[in-house]
Amino acid sequence: MTVKDNEDCYGCGLCAVICNKDAIKIELSPNGFYEPHLDEKKCVDCGLCSKTCAYNFAKRALEAPVLKSFAAWSNDTQTRKECTSGGAAYELAKTALTLGYKVCGVRYNGERNVAEHYVASSLEELLQSKGSKYIQSYTVDGFRSINKNDKYLVVGTPCQIDSFRRFIRLKRIGDNFILVDVYCHGVASMFIWQKYVSCLEQHIGKAYYASWRNKVVWKDGFAENDYDEKANEVYTGWHDSYNIIARGENGKYQKRHSQGNPFFKFFMAEDCLGKACYTHCKYRYDNSSADIRIGDMWGEEYRENKDGVNCIITFTEKGLELVKQTNCELKEYPFKIAAEGQHRKSPKIKLHDDVIHCAVTDPNISFDDMLAVLLRQRRKHIYREWIKHPIRTMKDVIRWILKPIRKK
């Protein structure tokens, strides 16, 4: 049994990593997601790829209950300011380095405009992993560079980590690893990001840098490279941090989700995720194969906080021990409070998703035209929901009318 027919899988890349015959390549599918391509001439049908692939199993590699849950943030003010949320992920990785581990995390490769896994052996190298990346990461080169004789902290999406745990079990090297996954919204087609970058490059030239979450803003829109960011920066804080910054040879760009960033309109709509995100995700809420899960603590407890708070969920004693050694403020909470605001179920495929996918995958359709298709189809969906649920619609209208009155 092989991964030959694994179309629309997680794209975790572990099948290619474990293959000793170099028979599997991970490439973008026609829909813009990483998937395996098998060279049957090289394949010896050993079955290792299939045994590693989490997509092939109904259950997770680790079926462990939640051990302890925390609100967490870095005790270093600058780290907390620069990181996506509370800086806890960076502190976990930093602590692992001091304990003799290497860190396999994700960085943005500006030359290729992709997110990729890599191995950091020093604090300087670790800096490249700061911040969330809202595109699917290419894992193969990073995972292949792992030396089985060294110790590693490995960070990834839940499906990547599930397959990675199967991989290290097959290799019998599990004791050398601490695995960390993140609360995952789902992965969008890489074609969306590629078209978005192409659109930006018409104004800023060849892009070499991108980040998706930033708590400091300086100007929404395009600016020249000599524009003084420091003199004009405003701290908007954690809750308004969905803010893309791109830098190019001829200029730079910044746009927040709250100010209509078009990439986030696609990402948040959940209309262009990988098929596995809709049909095969078994990692929502408290379901994980990691030692540690990390995310934003979006619930009521820290609604007024501007600086950023992570939720940290531990599933193993090994993970809990590392968390306790970090330079983080830790406050223990029941799991339901720590995970408040996180998705409990996978998104559903909508009637109009095929129309949007056609626009996303058509190379002749620009990003702006693709966005117009999305917005048009979303309006149709909203109208259908109004007609389908008239009572709920009336309640929503009444709440909308009463909202300004209640504020007074």
Summary of the structure (lengths in Angstrom):
residues: 408
radius of gyration: 21.6
end to end distance: 65.7
largest distance: 72.6
contacts: 1324
relative contact order: 0.15
helix: 39%
strand: 22%
